[in-house]
C-alpha cells in the first residue's frame, strides 16, 4: 500500500515512473 502512496506523492515521482498501464510501474535507480 505504501507504493500507492509513493506513486501519488509528487516528491517521489523523481525516482518512480507510473506507466499508466494498469498496475504496472517502474522504479528508477536512485543512485543513477
C-alpha angles and dihedrals in degrees: 000000000000088000090063089052091050092046090053093043110099091206090060097049089090090076101020120068118192109211092200089226106122110286094336116124139159128230114211119212106256089206092065 
